[in-house]
């Protein structure tokens, strides 16, 4: 019988996966993220995952 492997990731691992482009799933609602020039944005819930300290105005 095949064993199940649990896939529990920390927030740091999830954010690193989004930054690498390995994951495009919103951490809040689970919808797809829209790739923007300096980060990612969720069209469904408005979450922004941005590089740097300044967060721009959202145009969603």
Secondary structure, 3 states (H helix, E strand, C coil): CCCCCCCCCCHHHHHHHHHHCCCCECCCCCCEEEEECCEEEECCCCCEEECCCCCCCCCC
